[in-house]
Amino acid sequence: MRRSILLIIVGLVALTGSLAFAQSGTASGSERKITSRVAPNYPELAKKMHIRGVVRLEAVVRTNGSVKSTRVLGGNPVLVDAAVEAVAKWKFDPGPSETTEVVQVTFDAQ
């Protein structure tokens, strides 16, 4: 049982690939600029296993620029919670209506 869980985790790590850009976020195809980012807390399990990768999220942004909700579009399950927690604290430029922004948070092993 433990071996199959380890194989699943190793497989997920292999699928996420490696990126050189350390813990950051970007908005893709966004009309609203990110004005304040909170860096994610790198999960201890990810540190121990040298897991890195990208988590893609869809964020619903209120008119005042705060994040109303997020939805995971993809990424390593070990990193997802930290990314969601960080993006929930981000601030965007104010806008005339709620918008949906696709953002990504990149984790690079420290």
C-alpha positions as CSV (number, residue, x, y, z in Angstrom):
1,M,0.0,0.0,0.0
2,R,2.7,2.5,1.0
3,R,4.7,1.6,-2.2
4,S,1.7,2.3,-4.4
5,I,1.1,5.7,-2.7
6,L,4.8,6.5,-3.2
7,L,4.6,5.5,-6.9
8,I,1.6,7.8,-7.4
9,I,3.4,10.7,-5.7
10,V,6.5,10.1,-7.8
11,G,4.3,10.0,-11.0
12,L,2.6,13.2,-10.1
13,V,6.0,14.9,-9.5
14,A,7.2,13.7,-12.9
15,L,4.1,15.1,-14.6
16,T,4.5,18.6,-13.2
17,G,7.9,19.1,-14.7
18,S,10.4,21.5,-13.4
19,L,10.5,25.3,-13.7
20,A,13.3,27.6,-12.8
21,F,11.0,30.5,-11.7
22,A,10.7,30.5,-7.9
23,Q,7.4,30.9,-6.1
24,S,5.5,33.5,-8.1
25,G,2.2,34.1,-9.8
26,T,1.1,35.5,-13.1
27,A,-2.2,36.4,-14.6
28,S,-2.8,34.8,-18.0
29,G,-4.9,36.8,-20.5
30,S,-6.0,39.1,-17.7
31,E,-7.4,42.5,-18.0
32,R,-6.9,43.2,-14.4
33,K,-3.4,43.8,-13.0
34,I,-2.2,42.0,-9.9
35,T,-1.3,44.8,-7.4
36,S,-0.4,42.7,-4.4
37,R,0.8,39.1,-4.3
38,V,1.3,36.9,-1.3
39,A,3.9,34.2,-1.7
40,P,2.7,30.7,-0.9
41,N,4.1,28.7,2.0
42,Y,6.1,25.9,0.6
43,P,4.6,22.7,2.0
44,E,6.9,20.6,4.2
45,L,6.2,17.4,2.3
46,A,7.1,19.2,-1.0
47,K,10.4,20.4,0.6
48,K,11.2,16.9,1.8
49,M,10.4,15.3,-1.5
50,H,11.9,18.1,-3.6
51,I,8.5,18.6,-5.4
52,R,8.2,21.6,-7.6
53,G,5.8,22.7,-10.3
54,V,2.9,25.0,-11.3
55,V,-0.6,25.2,-9.9
56,R,-3.1,26.9,-12.2
57,L,-6.1,28.5,-10.6
58,E,-9.2,30.4,-11.7
59,A,-9.9,33.3,-9.4
60,V,-13.1,35.3,-9.3
61,V,-12.2,38.8,-8.5
62,R,-14.6,41.3,-6.9
63,T,-15.0,44.9,-8.1
64,N,-12.8,46.1,-5.3
65,G,-9.9,43.8,-6.4
66,S,-10.1,41.2,-3.7
67,V,-10.4,37.5,-4.5
68,K,-13.9,36.1,-4.0
69,S,-13.2,32.5,-4.8
70,T,-10.8,30.2,-6.5
71,R,-11.1,27.0,-8.5
72,V,-8.2,24.6,-9.2
73,L,-7.5,24.0,-12.9
74,G,-4.4,21.8,-12.4
75,G,-1.2,21.2,-10.5
76,N,0.4,18.8,-8.1
77,P,-2.0,18.0,-5.2
78,V,0.8,18.5,-2.7
79,L,1.1,22.1,-3.8
80,V,-2.6,23.0,-4.4
81,D,-3.6,24.0,-0.9
82,A,-0.7,26.4,-0.5
83,A,-1.4,28.0,-3.8
84,V,-5.1,28.4,-3.1
85,E,-4.3,30.0,0.3
86,A,-1.9,32.4,-1.2
87,V,-4.0,33.5,-4.1
88,A,-7.0,34.1,-1.8
89,K,-4.9,37.0,-0.3
90,W,-3.9,38.6,-3.6
91,K,-5.2,42.0,-4.7
92,F,-6.0,43.1,-8.2
93,D,-6.8,46.5,-9.7
94,P,-10.4,47.6,-9.0
95,G,-12.8,47.1,-11.9
96,P,-16.4,47.9,-12.9
97,S,-17.6,44.3,-12.4
98,E,-16.5,40.9,-11.1
99,T,-14.0,39.2,-13.4
100,T,-12.6,35.7,-13.7
101,E,-8.8,35.6,-13.9
102,V,-6.6,32.6,-14.6
103,V,-3.4,32.7,-12.6
104,Q,-0.6,30.3,-11.9
105,V,1.6,29.9,-8.9
106,T,5.1,28.3,-9.5
107,F,6.9,26.4,-6.8
108,D,10.6,25.7,-7.2
109,A,12.4,23.4,-4.6
110,Q,14.3,25.5,-2.1
